[in-house]
Amino acid sequence: MDLFEQGRQAQIERESPLANRMRPRTLDEFVGQEHIVGPGRLLRRAIQADQLSSLIFYGPPGTGKTTLAMVIANSTRSHFITINAVLAGVKQIREAIETAQERRNLYGQRTTLFVDEVHRWNKAQQDALLPHVENGTLILIGATTENPYFEVNKALVSRSRIFQLKPLTEDDLRQVARQALGDVERGYGRLNIQLQPAALDHLVDVANGDARGVLN
């Protein structure tokens, strides 16, 4: 990446929505979902040890499914590929599989494939992944707003650990808002904004458990 490209990327990041700029990069920055990533929990230990099996995260919008996948991307030594199931088809799946096979053969490196909105793929698309998840070529991380037991290939579900993400609590949402107000690098910390308690209560109330809602 040249200096021009670096500058353009930095500008894009500065101008992106607050929720995108404030997306947690590490487990320590991640807010909520203590039942799956709290101290001592299985998923937290697996992420910290970089010993993940295939996973499916499901829950309402704004609860941290994609964010948790990005935290994993930032911490894993495996090659990380991201696909949105709405935009990608079998061609992109095959390309990801070929990349994974090549890296495994040449470098002994694992590949993690994150599929956002995995429920949007049809059975044939989901079936294309199955043998490569089974033999360890790919570690799948799927994210969906739907119950995977009804909307995702049963064979993929049976080979994945399922984690349900819940709407953020009011305390979680207040913490998210305070992080944004205090963060000098990515949030509003340089502006020294003072948010009245009643205004914060209103933001939390209308967000309805959605972190993006309280930020945007």
ABEGO torsion letter per residue (X at the ends): XBAAAAAAAAAAAAABBAAAAABBABAAABBEGAAAABBGBAAAAAAAAGBBBBBBBBEBBGAGAAAAAAAAAAABABBBBBBBAAABBAAAAAAAAAAAAAAAAAAGBBBBBBBBGAAABBAAAAAAAAAAAAAGABBBBBBBABBAAAABBAAAAAABBBBBBBBBBAAAAAAAAAAAAABAAABAAAAGBBBBAAAAAAAAAAAGGBAAAAAX
